[in-house]
Amino acid sequence: NPAGFLTVSDPPYDEKLGLQVIAHPDGTIQSRLSGIHDSVNAHSSLTASGRPTTNDQRPTTYPYLYYEAQIDKIPKVDSGFVVQKENLNSFLKIKLRESGLNIKETDDYMKYWLPRLLSQKEDYFLIYFLNNHQIEIIEPLEIDMPIDTQIRVRTYFKPLANPIDITEQSLEKPAARTGNTIVEWGGILDTP
């Protein structure tokens, strides 16, 4: 449960059971709750590579898990990066790769987030990459299987009318991918 509440979940999130899924070695995810499916606008917080297929006669297969949440606890931001809107594309591609996302994950992130950021009226953004401890506080993750590697990338975006002075953030070095690996990415858009 996030530090707030879920507004969208695909596959659906059960308040008592949580997400009941089976993860396959190829990265696909299968819902254990067959026949239960909410129709949502699918852009992923993990990938944006396509719409899950639904068939009430068998479990639903997903290329990713997707959720949106209203987060109540935004971490204090005392460092980060101030990026002009026209430089977002190149900046994010570099920093996402440094944060541990592979090419496909970076592309999926960009497909989801870049249009949302570019649609903001402000010309600058304060960008901060949450560390793993901060992510765990606002979006705790429980997985019922052994995980060898976790890569969690959560980006905070604050639109700015003008640039501000802020200490440049040093990013955590990502873990090397070995064994059972979970990759989670997303963002927080802090708008008034």
N, C-alpha and C positions, 0 to 999 in steps of 0.2 A: 504494500500500500504506500502510495506517495505521501509526502507531507502536504496533504491537501486532499484532492479527490480526482478520480478518473472521470473524464468527460466522454471519452471514446475508447473502445478496446476491440480489436479484431485479431484473433478470435475473441468472442465475448469473455469477459472476466466474471467469474462466479464469486460472489462475496464470501461464501463459506469455503469453497474448494480452491479458489485462486484460478490461475490458468492451468488447465489440464491438457498438456500436450506431450507429444513424443518427438524428440529431435533426432533426425537421421544424419548419418555421416556426411551426406552430400549437402547438408545445410537446410534441407526442407523440414518443415514442421507440420505435424499432423495433429489435429484437435482430437482429444479423446471424447469430447462431448458432441457426438454426431447429431445432426438435425438442429443444432442451436447455432444460429448465425444472424448477426445484425448486419444490415446493409449500411456500409459507411463509405465515405470518400477515402479511398485507400492511397495514402502516401505514407511511407513507413518512417518510423523512427529508427528502424534498423536497416531497411533497404526500401527502394521505391521501384522495384523491377517488374511489378505487375500485380494484377488483381488476383486474390486467392480464388480458387475454383470451389463452387459450392454444389453439393449434391446431398439432399436429405437422406439418401439411402446408405451413405458411407461417410466416414469422417472427412472433414474438410482439410485440404492440404494448402499450406501457406509457404511463400518464399521467405517470410519474416513474421515477426510479431509487431503489431502496431498499436500504440496507444497515445492518447493525449490526456493531459492532466492539468488541473488548476493547482499550481504549487503555491503554498502559503509561506514557505520559508526560503527566501532567496538569500544565499550566502552574502556576507559582506565582501564587497569587491574593493580591494586596496591596491591591486595591480591589474595589468591586462595590456590591451593594445587598443589604440585609437586608429581606426581604419576608415579612409575615405570610401564612399560608396563605389566609386569607379575602380577601386583596388580590391574589392571583396573577393572576387573570383580567384585571383592569383594568390592572395594572402591565405584564404581558407584552404586551397589545395595544398599549399606547402605545410601549413600547421596541422592539417588533418593527417597527412602522411607522417609527420613528426610525432603525432599522438598515437600512431599504431594502426590506422585504417589502411587497408590495401586499396588498390586502384578502383575496384568495383564498389567497395564501401564508400570511398571518397566520392565517386561519381554519383552514387545514390543519395548521399548526403547533400551534395550540391544541387541535384535535381529537386530535392525537397525544399532546402532552405534558401538557396539563392533567389528564386522568384519572390519569396516572402520578404526577404530583406530588401530587395530592390524596389518593392512596392511601397516601402516606407517613405514618407515625404522628406525626412531628414537626410543630410548629406554625409554624416559621419556615424560611426558605431563604436561604442566601447565594447570590446570583445574580451571575454574572460573564459578560460578553460577550467572548469571545476576539477579539483583533484578527487581521487577515489574516495577519500573520507567524506568529502562534501556530497558527492553523489549518493553514497550509501545513507547519509542522513536524510536527504530529501526523497530518495527513491531506493529504498532497501530492496535487495534482490535475494531471493531464496530459491535454490535449485536442488532438487532431490536426486542428484547424481554427482559423481566426482567430476570436478572441473579442474583441469591442469592450468589453464590460462584464462584470465578475464581481462578483456580490454573494454573499458567503459569510457566513452568520450561524450561529455556534456558541455555544450557551449552556451554561455550567457551572452545575449545581445541586448544592448541598450542604445536605441537610436539617439543621436545627438545633433542639435542644430549647428553646433560649432565644436571644434576640437577642444579637448581638455588635456591638462598635464596629468600623467599617471605613471607610476613606476612600471617598467616593462616586466611582464610575467616570464618566469622561467618555467617551462613545461616539464612535467614528470616524464622520465624515459619509460616508454611502454615495455611491457613484458614480451619476451620472445614467444611466438606461438608454438606450443608443443602440446601433444595429446588432445584431450577434449578441451576445445576452446569456445568460449562465448564472446561475441562481439556485440556491443550495444552502443548506439550513438543516438544523439538527439540534441535538442537545444531548448533554450528558454528565451523567449522574446519578451522583454520587459517594456511594455508600452503603457502609457497613462490610461 
